[in-house]
Amino acid sequence: MRTTPSPLLALQQARRHLLEHGHCPTGLVDERLARSWGRSMAAGLAPAGRAAADLPSPGELREAMACNHSLLTHSRPIMEYLFDQVRHSHSVVVLADRAGMLMHTLGSPGFVDKAERVALTCGASWHESHRGTNAIGTALAEGTAVEVHGGEHFLERNSFLTCAASPILSATGELLGILDISGDHRNGHAHTLGLVSTAARMIENRLLVATCKRNIRLHLHREPEGIGSVAEGIVAVSADGWIVGANRVALTQLGLHMGDVGATPLAQVLDVRLDDLLSNHHRRPQQPQALRLRGGALLYAQVQLDAAAWPAARVVRGMPGAPAANEPADDALARLDTGDARWRAAADKARRVVGKPIAVLIQGESGVGKEVFARALHASGPRRAGPFVAINCAAIPEHLIESELFGHVAGAFTGARKEGSLGRLREAHGGTLFLDEIGDMPLPLQTRLLRVLQDRSVTPVGAGHAVPVDFCLISATHCQLLQAAEQGRFRHDLYYRLNGLTVQLPALRERTDFAALTAQLLADLATEQGLPHPVQVAPDLLQRLAAHPWPGNLRQYASVLRTACAMLAEGEDTLGWEHLGDDIVQALQTAAPPLSARLPGLTTPRPVPAAAVLSLQELSSAAIDQALQSARGNVSQAARQLGISRQTLYRKLAARVH
């Protein structure tokens, strides 16, 4: 009779087989563990080896902390509560960002020294490619809560640990970070994973409430007494009745998936009108309301409205103060409009063709907000309930782009998913397909895409028949496609298919609404970072910001403002020079004074420094040199400072060489 090996023996056998043959036999260990070991080997790690010991510089760590300010702010109180539960168990509570870098730790005095010897300290990376199989890195890779005990760690030096980690997701399903408890493997407890998962849900709920202050929030439970507990569902709803955010409990309660957020009207899942909900809330603000799901089940809901969100909620038809039927629609494009005439003209043109079988091509420099514009155009049209599928043609490896776009059948090629893949084009069925950086698509793929647009059908890799698809097409590029076509780098016939309507978005330095745009960005950042009061910019600094050429456009400017907001001390509400990084201060000091058109109210002309007569190309080149020097040659970090992609920075550097 065949006997099943003990878990420890099975683990040893699987590990021996992995080292001798390069893969795990099936059935001996959990599939997630086997996949993680495989990824660790593929990263070039050796079980007996040591992890990379390089830590970020103090400046890099401060930058990472600033980027994760909101996550840190809302996680620390929960981590302190969690640590109180495990204080005497020789363990450490850890928060990592979405890249696996440790942001904050709380540890038992008797265990901290052991933890530091394996770099369980702030700044260290616990990504699988650096530390092999571990709860933080494996939870990142798998996108789910995991436990890793003792010898399950890929690196032998980490085998004294037992770890449990859970992802922290945003209101729209974006991975924000990982919460982890790591301790001595001899003190492992069966309930640790449940404890850390519950704490992660508490953080998610705090973040959802903080980031959705401008929305109407519904707090849901099967029992009215359950509202306000960690088991409640929370849904964020826009003023026109669309679900724009939700925690995982709410998705389960409503029978939705994370992909449905942003694409589902509340009335589709609950048998209630939004204005009735708000009217009842106005009469009895604290009283839970009994609601019926479309399937008949009963839920209780409590409406919560922050004071800043109330004006937005009143635009619902039928509410006091709602616009009359003959007033202009307040669509998603209109909500992005801060007054620039060129941007508004582009939005007006695009609005006229939305919902019609006309492809839209958005042109503009990197960072001007082409994808934001495309998403707003989708949300302003009749297909807004359908999916919005965005593909960055410059970011997908060339050897994967075909299967990524067109999908594949099971076993179509080595490494193909055993269940096959729909492909991004079929995922866009019924909605909008957004092809960003379309000019970087390889020529052979351009031919296949043209066939899809002509036939309105997709043939997955390895399939023998085509599948019909129906989507609106929006493309974007920073280059001139017609010029690329004339040079043989882009197909003429595909260009004419994409160019149903072309709109050009102005660069930030060309916009006349700089002050209003800054105010909007600061309002969004205040919500994002959970700031208790509105933020403004000191007038002299605003003038210099308006004068800067901003080679990275809105992406770069928003990044600078985000970091500056994170540098505000408690009680401060005005951004000044002291809140900026040294690199941007140096760049701003050579900028020309702003034009009165960009900052209304400025009438006194000022002398223009000699540096201001440089051409845009020279200013862009100088900004690149400065960023690379500040980042000590690190291209990825320099690209982040400039607010552009790494691929774009490589292209700019290559252009200078030639």
C-alpha positions in Angstrom: 0.0 0.0 0.0 1.3 3.5 -1.0 1.8 5.8 1.9 1.6 9.6 1.8 4.8 11.3 3.0 4.6 13.6 6.0 4.4 17.3 5.2 8.1 17.8 6.3 9.3 14.8 4.3 7.2 16.0 1.3 8.8 19.4 1.6 12.3 18.0 1.7 11.6 15.7 -1.3 10.1 18.6 -3.4 13.1 20.8 -2.6 15.6 18.1 -3.5 13.7 17.5 -6.8 13.7 21.3 -7.5 17.4 21.6 -7.1 18.2 18.5 -9.1 15.7 18.8 -11.9 14.8 22.5 -11.9 11.1 22.0 -11.1 8.8 20.6 -8.4 6.9 17.4 -8.8 3.1 17.8 -8.6 1.3 16.9 -5.4 4.1 17.2 -2.9 3.7 20.9 -2.0 1.1 23.6 -2.5 1.0 24.9 -6.1 1.6 28.5 -5.0 4.7 27.4 -3.2 5.9 25.5 -6.2 5.4 28.5 -8.5 7.2 30.7 -6.1 10.2 28.4 -5.9 10.3 28.3 -9.7 10.3 32.1 -9.8 13.1 32.3 -7.3 15.3 29.9 -9.3 14.5 31.9 -12.5 15.7 35.0 -10.7 19.1 33.4 -10.3 18.9 32.9 -6.5 20.6 29.9 -4.8 19.0 28.4 -1.6 22.3 28.6 0.2 23.1 32.1 -1.1 22.6 35.4 0.4 20.1 38.0 -0.6 21.2 41.3 -2.2 22.2 43.6 0.7 21.9 46.9 -1.2 19.6 49.4 0.6 18.3 52.6 -0.9 20.0 55.9 -0.1 18.4 58.1 2.5 17.1 60.3 -0.3 15.6 57.4 -2.2 13.9 56.1 1.0 12.4 59.5 1.7 11.1 59.6 -1.8 9.5 56.2 -1.4 8.0 57.2 1.9 6.5 60.4 0.3 5.0 58.4 -2.6 3.4 56.0 0.0 2.4 58.8 2.4 -1.3 57.9 2.4 -0.7 54.2 2.8 1.7 54.8 5.7 -0.7 57.3 7.4 -3.6 55.0 7.4 -1.7 51.8 8.2 0.3 52.9 11.2 -2.6 53.0 13.7 -3.8 49.5 12.5 -0.2 48.2 12.8 0.0 49.4 16.3 -3.3 47.6 17.2 -2.0 44.5 15.4 1.3 44.6 17.2 -0.5 44.7 20.6 -2.1 41.3 19.6 1.2 39.6 18.9 3.5 41.6 21.2 4.6 38.6 23.2 5.0 36.1 20.3 8.6 37.0 19.2 7.5 38.6 15.9 7.5 41.8 13.8 4.7 43.6 12.0 5.8 44.8 8.6 4.3 47.1 5.9 5.7 46.9 2.4 4.9 49.0 -0.6 3.7 47.6 -4.0 7.3 46.9 -5.0 8.1 44.9 -1.9 10.2 47.7 -0.1 9.6 47.7 3.6 8.0 51.0 4.7 7.4 50.5 8.5 8.1 47.8 11.1 7.1 47.2 14.7 8.9 44.4 16.5 9.2 42.5 19.8 12.5 43.5 21.5 13.6 39.9 21.7 13.1 39.3 18.0 14.2 42.6 16.4 17.9 41.7 16.3 17.1 38.4 14.5 14.9 40.3 12.1 17.5 42.9 11.3 20.1 40.2 10.5 17.9 39.1 7.6 17.1 42.7 6.6 13.5 42.9 8.0 14.1 46.6 8.2 12.9 49.8 6.5 14.2 50.2 3.0 15.0 46.5 2.4 13.3 44.9 -0.6 11.5 41.6 0.0 10.4 41.1 -3.6 10.7 37.5 -4.6 13.5 38.3 -7.1 15.6 39.6 -4.2 14.7 37.4 -1.3 13.1 34.3 -2.9 10.0 32.7 -1.6 8.7 34.8 1.4 5.2 35.9 2.5 5.6 39.5 1.4 7.1 38.8 -2.1 4.9 35.8 -2.8 1.7 37.7 -1.8 2.8 40.4 -4.2 3.4 37.8 -7.0 0.2 35.8 -6.3 -2.1 38.8 -5.4 -3.5 36.9 -2.5 -2.9 36.3 1.2 -0.2 33.6 1.9 1.7 31.9 4.7 5.3 30.8 4.3 6.6 28.5 7.1 10.2 27.6 8.0 11.8 25.5 5.2 9.2 26.8 2.7 11.4 29.9 2.4 13.6 29.6 -0.7 16.7 31.0 1.0 17.8 28.7 3.8 18.9 31.7 6.0 15.3 32.7 6.3 14.1 29.2 7.4 13.9 30.3 11.0 10.9 32.5 10.1 7.2 31.9 9.8 5.4 34.6 7.9 1.8 35.6 7.0 1.0 38.4 4.6 -2.0 39.9 2.9 -2.3 42.4 0.1 -3.8 45.9 0.7 -6.0 47.1 -2.2 -7.3 50.5 -3.2 -11.0 51.2 -3.7 -10.6 50.4 -7.4 -8.6 47.2 -6.9 -5.1 48.6 -7.3 -2.4 46.9 -5.3 -1.0 49.4 -2.8 1.1 47.3 -0.5 1.5 44.2 1.8 0.8 43.8 5.5 2.9 41.0 7.1 3.6 39.4 10.4 6.9 37.5 10.6 8.1 35.6 13.6 10.1 32.6 14.9 8.8 29.5 13.1 8.6 27.7 16.5 5.9 30.1 17.6 3.7 30.0 14.6 0.0 30.2 15.2 -2.9 28.9 13.0 -4.8 32.2 13.3 -2.0 34.6 12.2 -3.1 34.7 8.6 -6.7 35.5 9.6 -5.4 38.2 11.9 -3.2 39.9 9.3 -5.9 39.6 6.6 -8.5 41.3 8.9 -6.0 44.1 9.7 -5.4 44.6 6.0 -9.2 45.0 5.4 -9.2 47.6 8.2 -6.5 49.6 6.4 -8.4 49.2 3.1 -11.6 50.6 4.7 -9.7 53.6 6.1 -8.1 54.3 2.7 -11.4 54.0 0.9 -13.1 56.5 3.2 -10.1 58.9 2.9 -9.8 58.7 -0.9 -13.5 58.8 -1.7 -14.5 61.9 0.3 -16.0 63.5 -2.8 -18.3 60.6 -3.4 -21.4 59.3 -1.8 -20.6 56.3 0.4 -22.9 53.4 1.3 -22.0 51.3 4.3 -23.6 47.9 3.9 -24.4 44.8 6.1 -27.1 42.1 6.3 -27.9 43.4 9.8 -28.1 47.1 10.7 -25.9 46.4 13.8 -23.1 45.3 11.5 -22.7 48.7 9.9 -19.5 50.3 11.3 -17.8 47.0 12.0 -14.8 45.5 10.1 -17.3 43.2 8.4 -19.2 46.0 6.6 -19.2 46.6 2.9 -18.4 50.1 1.7 -19.3 51.4 -1.8 -18.4 54.8 -3.2 -20.9 56.1 -5.7 -20.5 59.1 -8.0 -23.0 61.9 -8.1 -24.6 60.4 -11.3 -25.1 57.0 -9.7 -22.1 54.9 -10.8 -20.1 52.6 -8.5 -16.6 54.1 -8.5 -15.0 52.3 -5.5 -15.7 49.4 -3.2 -14.1 47.2 -0.6 -14.0 43.4 -1.0 -16.9 42.8 1.3 -19.1 45.1 -0.7 -18.2 43.3 -4.0 -19.2 40.0 -2.5 -22.4 41.4 -1.1 -23.4 42.9 -4.4 -22.2 40.0 -6.5 -19.6 42.1 -8.4 -15.9 41.7 -9.3 -13.2 44.4 -9.0 -13.4 44.9 -12.8 -17.0 46.0 -12.4 -15.9 49.1 -10.4 -16.3 52.2 -12.6 -18.5 50.3 -15.1 -21.6 49.5 -13.1 -24.5 51.8 -12.1 -25.8 51.4 -8.6 -29.3 50.8 -9.9 -28.1 47.7 -11.7 -27.4 45.9 -8.4 -29.8 47.6 -5.9 -33.5 48.2 -6.4 -33.3 51.8 -5.4 -32.9 55.3 -7.0 -30.0 57.3 -5.8 -32.0 60.4 -5.2 -34.4 58.4 -3.0 -31.4 57.2 -1.0 -30.2 60.8 -0.5 -33.6 62.1 0.3 -34.1 59.5 3.1 -30.6 60.3 4.3 -31.5 64.0 4.5 -34.5 63.2 6.7 -32.8 60.6 8.9 -29.0 61.0 8.6 -28.1 58.2 11.0 -30.8 55.7 10.2 -29.8 52.6 8.2 -32.1 52.0 5.2 -33.4 48.6 4.1 -32.5 47.9 0.5 -33.2 45.0 -1.9 -30.6 43.5 -4.2 -31.9 42.8 -7.7 -31.9 39.2 -6.7 -34.2 39.8 -3.8 -31.8 39.6 -0.8 -32.1 42.3 1.9 -29.2 44.6 2.8 -29.1 47.5 5.2 -27.3 50.7 4.1 -26.2 53.8 5.8 -25.4 56.8 3.6 -22.3 58.9 4.5 -21.6 62.3 2.9 -18.6 64.4 3.7 -19.3 68.2 3.7 -17.0 68.7 0.6 -18.9 65.9 -1.3 -22.4 67.3 -0.6 -22.4 69.9 -3.5 -21.3 67.2 -5.9 -24.1 64.9 -4.7 -26.7 67.6 -5.4 -26.2 67.3 -9.2 -28.3 64.1 -9.2 -31.5 64.8 -11.2 -34.4 65.5 -9.0 -32.3 66.8 -6.0 -32.6 70.4 -4.9 -30.2 72.4 -6.9 -29.9 69.9 -9.7 -29.5 71.4 -13.2 -32.5 71.7 -15.5 -32.9 69.3 -18.3 -31.9 71.9 -20.9 -28.6 72.7 -19.1 -25.3 71.3 -20.4 -24.5 67.8 -19.2 -21.9 67.6 -16.4 -20.0 64.6 -18.0 -16.6 63.3 -17.1 -14.9 65.5 -19.7 -16.5 68.6 -18.4 -15.3 67.8 -14.9 -11.7 67.8 -16.2 -12.1 71.2 -17.8 -10.2 73.9 -15.9 -10.5 76.6 -18.5 -7.9 76.2 -21.2 -9.4 77.0 -24.6 -7.3 74.4 -26.6 -8.1 71.6 -24.1 -11.8 72.5 -24.2 -11.8 72.6 -28.0 -10.3 69.1 -28.1 -12.9 67.8 -25.6 -15.8 69.4 -27.6 -14.6 67.7 -30.8 -14.2 64.3 -29.1 -17.6 64.6 -27.4 -19.3 65.0 -30.8 -18.1 61.6 -32.0 -18.3 59.6 -28.8 -20.6 56.6 -29.3 -20.2 56.8 -33.1 -18.1 54.3 -35.1 -15.3 56.8 -35.4 -11.8 56.1 -34.0 -10.2 58.9 -32.0 -6.5 59.6 -32.1 -5.1 61.7 -29.2 -1.8 63.4 -29.8 0.4 65.2 -27.3 3.7 65.1 -25.5 4.4 62.4 -22.8 2.6 63.3 -19.6 -0.1 65.7 -20.9 -2.9 63.4 -19.7 -3.8 61.4 -22.8 -5.0 58.4 -20.9 -6.9 60.5 -18.4 -8.6 62.3 -21.4 -9.4 58.9 -23.0 -10.9 57.5 -19.8 -13.1 60.6 -19.4 -14.2 60.3 -23.1 -15.2 56.7 -22.4 -17.1 57.7 -19.2 -18.9 60.4 -21.2 -20.3 58.1 -23.8 -23.0 55.4 -24.1 -20.5 52.6 -23.6 -19.4 53.8 -20.1 -21.0 50.7 -18.5 -18.7 48.6 -20.6 -15.0 47.9 -19.9 -12.2 50.4 -20.5 -9.1 48.4 -21.5 -5.9 50.4 -21.7 -2.8 48.9 -23.4 0.6 50.6 -23.4 2.1 49.4 -26.6 5.6 50.6 -25.5 5.5 48.7 -22.3 4.7 45.2 -23.4 7.7 43.0 -24.3 7.7 42.5 -28.1 7.7 38.7 -27.7 4.5 38.9 -25.6 2.5 41.6 -27.3 0.8 39.2 -29.8 -0.6 36.9 -27.1 -1.3 39.9 -24.8 -3.4 41.6 -27.5 -5.0 38.7 -29.3 -5.1 36.0 -26.6 -4.3 32.4 -27.0 -5.8 28.9 -26.7 -4.6 26.4 -24.1 -1.1 25.0 -25.0 -0.6 27.5 -27.9 3.1 27.9 -27.0 5.5 27.1 -24.2 4.5 29.0 -21.1 0.9 29.6 -22.3 -1.7 29.5 -19.6 -3.3 26.1 -19.3 -6.8 27.7 -19.5 -5.8 30.0 -22.4 -6.3 33.7 -22.4 -9.0 36.0 -23.8 -6.5 38.7 -24.8 -6.9 42.5 -24.2 -8.9 43.1 -27.5 -11.6 40.6 -26.5 -11.6 42.0 -22.9 -12.7 45.3 -24.5 -15.8 43.8 -26.1 -18.7 46.1 -25.4 -16.6 49.0 -24.2 -13.5 51.0 -25.2 -10.0 49.9 -26.3 -7.3 52.4 -25.6 -4.0 51.9 -27.4 -1.4 54.2 -25.7 1.9 54.9 -27.5 0.5 53.2 -30.7 3.5 54.6 -32.6 5.7 52.0 -30.8 3.8 49.0 -32.0 6.0 46.7 -34.1 5.2 46.6 -37.8 4.1 42.9 -37.9 1.6 43.5 -35.1 0.3 46.6 -37.0 -0.8 44.3 -39.8 -2.7 42.0 -37.4 -4.4 45.0 -35.7 -5.4 46.4 -39.1 -7.1 43.1 -39.9 -9.0 43.2 -36.6 -10.2 46.7 -37.2 -11.3 45.7 -40.8 -13.0 42.4 -39.9 -14.1 43.3 -36.4 -13.0 39.9 -35.2 -10.0 38.4 -33.4 -8.1 35.1 -34.0 -6.3 34.1 -30.8 -2.8 32.6 -31.1 -3.2 28.9 -31.8 -6.9 29.1 -32.7 -8.4 28.1 -36.1 -11.3 30.5 -36.1 -12.0 34.2 -35.5 -14.1 35.6 -32.6 -16.3 38.7 -33.2 -15.4 41.8 -31.2 -17.1 45.2 -30.7 -15.4 48.1 -29.1 -14.8 51.8 -29.6 -11.2 52.6 -30.4 -9.1 55.4 -28.9 -5.4 55.6 -29.6 -2.7 58.0 -28.3 0.8 58.9 -29.4 3.5 61.4 -28.6 4.9 61.2 -32.1 3.6 62.3 -35.5 2.2 59.1 -37.0 1.8 60.5 -40.5 5.5 61.3 -40.5 6.3 57.9 -39.1 4.2 56.4 -41.9 6.1 58.4 -44.6 9.3 57.1 -43.2 8.1 53.5 -43.3 7.9 53.0 -39.6 4.1 52.9 -39.5 1.5 51.5 -41.9 -0.3 54.2 -43.9 -3.5 52.1 -44.0 -3.5 51.6 -40.2 -2.9 55.3 -39.7 -6.1 56.2 -41.7 -8.0 53.6 -39.7 -6.9 55.1 -36.4 -7.3 58.7 -37.5 -11.1 59.1 -37.6 -10.7 62.2 -35.5 -7.4 63.6 -34.2 -7.3 65.9 -31.2 -4.1 67.6 -29.9 -3.8 68.1 -26.2 -1.7 71.1 -25.3 1.6 70.8 -23.3 1.5 72.1 -19.7 3.7 75.1 -20.6 1.1 76.1 -23.3 -2.0 76.0 -21.1 -3.6 79.2 -20.0 -5.3 77.6 -16.9 -2.2 76.9 -14.8 -3.6 78.3 -11.6 -7.0 76.5 -11.9 -5.3 73.3 -12.9 -3.0 73.6 -9.9 -5.9 74.1 -7.6 -7.6 71.0 -9.0 -4.5 68.8 -8.6 -4.0 70.0 -5.0 -7.7 69.2 -4.2 -7.2 65.7 -5.6 -3.9 65.2 -3.7 -5.4 66.5 -0.4 -8.1 63.8 -0.8 -5.5 61.2 -1.8 -3.3 61.9 1.2 -6.1 62.4 3.7 -5.1 66.0 4.5 -7.5 67.6 6.9 -7.6 71.0 5.1 -7.3 72.5 1.5 -3.8 73.2 0.3 -2.6 76.2 -1.7 0.7 77.3 -3.2 2.6 80.5 -2.1 2.1 83.2 -4.8 5.8 83.6 -5.6 6.3 79.9 -5.9 3.2 79.6 -8.1 4.7 82.1 -10.5 7.9 80.1 -10.8 6.0 76.8 -11.2 4.1 78.4 -14.1 7.3 79.5 -15.7 8.9 76.1 -15.7 8.9 74.2 -19.1 7.8 70.9 -17.4 9.3 68.4 -19.9 7.2 65.7 -18.2 4.1 67.9 -18.3 1.2 67.1 -16.0 2.7 63.7 -14.9 5.8 65.5 -13.7 4.0 68.4 -12.2 1.6 66.2 -10.2 4.5 64.2 -8.9 6.3 67.3 -7.7 3.1 68.5 -6.0 2.4 65.1 -4.5 5.9 65.0 -2.8 5.5 68.7 -1.7 2.1 67.9 0.0 3.7 65.0 1.8 6.4 67.3 3.2 3.8 69.6 4.8 4.1 69.7 8.6 1.0 69.3 10.8 -1.1 72.5 10.6 0.5 73.8 7.4 -1.7 74.5 4.4 0.6 76.4 2.0 3.3 74.9 -0.2 6.6 76.9 -0.2 10.1 76.5 -1.5 11.0 74.5 1.7 8.6 71.7 0.7 10.3 71.1 -2.7 13.2 68.8 -3.5 16.6 70.4 -4.1 16.6 69.4 -7.8 13.3 71.1 -8.6 14.3 74.2 -6.6 17.4 74.5 -8.7 15.4 74.0 -11.9 12.8 76.6 -10.9 15.4 79.3 -10.1 16.4 79.4 -13.8 12.8 79.5 -15.2 11.3 82.5 -17.0 8.5 84.4 -15.1 5.0 83.2 -16.0 2.8 84.9 -18.5 -0.2 86.8 -17.3 -2.5 84.5 -19.4 -1.3 81.5 -17.4 -1.8 83.3 -14.0 -4.6 85.8 -14.3 -3.9 88.9 -12.2 -0.2 89.1 -12.9 0.3 92.3 -14.8 3.8 93.6 -13.9 6.4 92.4 -16.5 9.6 91.0 -15.1 13.0 90.6 -16.7 13.6 87.2 -18.3 16.8 85.4 -17.2 19.2 84.5 -19.9 18.4 80.8 -19.4 14.8 81.4 -20.5 15.8 82.1 -24.1 16.9 78.5 -24.5 15.0 76.4 -26.9 12.5 73.8 -25.6 14.9 71.1 -26.8 17.8 72.6 -24.8 15.6 73.0 -21.7 14.5 69.4 -22.0 18.0 68.2 -22.4 19.1 70.2 -19.4 16.3 68.8 -17.3 17.3 65.3 -18.3 21.0 65.9 -17.4 20.0 67.3 -14.1 17.7 64.4 -13.3 20.3 61.8 -14.2 22.9 63.7 -12.1 20.5 63.8 -9.1 19.7 60.1 -9.6 23.4 59.3 -9.9 22.9 57.7 -13.3 19.9 55.6 -12.3 17.6 55.9 -15.4 14.5 54.6 -13.6 14.8 57.1 -10.8 15.6 59.9 -13.2 12.5 59.0 -15.3 10.3 59.2 -12.1 11.7 62.6 -11.3 10.9 63.9 -14.8 7.4 62.3 -14.7 8.0 60.3 -17.9 8.4 56.6 -18.6 11.8 54.9 -18.6 11.2 54.0 -22.3 10.6 57.6 -23.2 13.8 58.7 -21.4 15.8 56.0 -23.3 14.3 57.3 -26.5 15.3 60.9 -25.7 18.8 59.9 -24.8 19.2 57.9 -28.0 18.0 60.8 -30.0 20.7 63.0 -28.5 23.4 60.5 -29.5 22.2 60.5 -33.1 
